[in-house]
Amino acid sequence: MSFEENLVVMDVMESRIERPKIGQKRFFSGKQGEHTLKTQVIIHQKSSQIICLGHGLGRIHDFRLFKTSNVRFGELLKVIADKGYQGIKKIHQLSETPIKKPKGKKLTKDQKKYNRELNRLRITVEHVNRRLKIFKILSDRYRNRRRRFGLRSNLIAGIYNHELAL
């Protein structure tokens, strides 16, 4: 088995919800400026098959969602994530994230090239997010019970994997 076959990519997508009557602060995402629920998507890079989903409230940071989801990777599995997962290297040695620009400075050409190559591998998870958002329940405002959001997104991921297998 080659090294590229053991490549996993992860990202988080947000789904808007109606403003909660109680506990609004837990659901408010500063990034989106709305009340949201987050879904962490982990896919196999070559096959684009969804391996695992994690769910959280809109206020939770991407990396904290990863830590609380208790997802653990094998030692030989390489993980690629976006800048929201800075510090994942302490948990999993074979993980890579793009290099952040230092405050008041610029990235070197080599650092920019590294980020570009990493993003070429990571773009597959963005395409999977787009394919999942074709189901309007994830892209439009979610008006159902928030407790069942995880179940419904898991079912949509199952439909996506089934369509992919055909």
N, C-alpha and C positions, 0 to 999 in steps of 0.2 A: 504494500500500500504506500503510495507516494505521500509526500508532505502536504500537497495541495488538496488531497482528498480529505484530510483532517482539518479543514478550515471552516470555522464557524463565524458568522457575522451577526451582530446584535444592534438593535436600535429601539427607540421608544416612539410610539405615536400617541396622540391625544385625541379624544373624542369629546365633543362638547356635550354638556348636560344642562337641564334646566336649573335655575338658581335654587339651591336648597333653602328650605324655610329655617332649618336649624343647622348650625355648624357650617356656615358658608365658607369660613376661612380655610378649612381643610381641603376644600375642593377648588379653591381659586388658584389658577395657574398664572403667575406673573408673566411668563413667556407668551402665553396666548391672550392674556387679558380677559379671560373668561373662566367659568367654572367647568372643569374637565375631569375625565377619568383617563388614566394612563394605561397603555398596554405595551409591555416589553416583548418584542418579537425576536426570537433567536432562530436563525435559519442555517442550513447547510449551504455553503457558498456555491458549489458546483451545481447541485440539483435544485436549488431554490426551495427546497422542502422545509416547511416549518417544523422545527424540532420541539420548541417549547414556547409557552406564553406566560407572562407574569402580569399581574394587575395591581394597580394602586390608585390612590387619590391624586388629584391634579396638583396639589401643593408639593408632593414628594419629589425629590431630585432623582434623576435617572440612575445615578450610582447607588443611592440609598435603596431605590426600588430593586436593583440587582442584588444588593446585600440581603434585603429582607425576603426576597423570593426564594432564597436557599438553593439557587441553581449552582451546581458545582460541575466543573469540567474535568475531564481526564488530563493527566499530565502531558500526554502527547498531542492533545488537541490545541490547535492554534486559534486564538480568538481575536477578532478585529472589531473595534467599537469606535464610536465618534468621541468628540472632545468632552462630552458629558460623563464619560467613564474614566477621567483622569484618576490615577491611583489604583487601577485594577491590577497593575503589574505586581503590587504587593500581595494580592490574593492569588493570582494565577500568573506564573512566570512567562508562559508563551502567549501573552496578550500584547496587542499593539493598539495605540491610539495616535491620532495626529499630533504633531508638535505644536504647542501653543506659542503664539507670538509673545516674546518678552515685553514687558511694559516699557514703553518709550523707545523700543528698538524694532528692527525688522528681521524677518526670517532670511536666512542665507538661501542661495539658489539650491544647494543640496537639500536643505530642509523642506523647501517648497516642492522639490522633485519627489522627496519621500512622501509628503502629504498627498501629492497627486496620485502616486502609485497606490497608496493605501486607499484613497477614495475610489479608485478604479475597481478595487476588490469589494469595497463596501457598498457600492451603488446597487448591488443586487437586493439588499435589504430594503432600500428605498422603493425599488420596483415591486417588491412583495407588499410593502405598505400600501402602495397605490392599488394593487390588485385586491387587497382586503377592503380598501375604502370604496371599491365599486359597489359593495354591499352597503346600501344607504344607511343601515342601522349604525354603522361605524362612522360614516362621514357626516350625516346630518345630526341634528340635536337629538340625543338619546333621551327619550321621554318615559321609558319603562322603569321598573324597579332596579335601583343601582346594585342591589345584592346579586342580581342575575346577570349583570353585565359580563362577568368573567365566563359564565356558562355560555352565553350567546357568542362571545368572541371566540371561545374554544370551538364551538360548533361551526362557525364561519371558517376558522382555520382548518377544520376537518374537511369541509367542503372544498376549500382551496387545494389541500393536499390530494384529495380524491380526483379533482379535475386535472391536477398536474400529472397524476399517475396514468390517466387515460391516454 
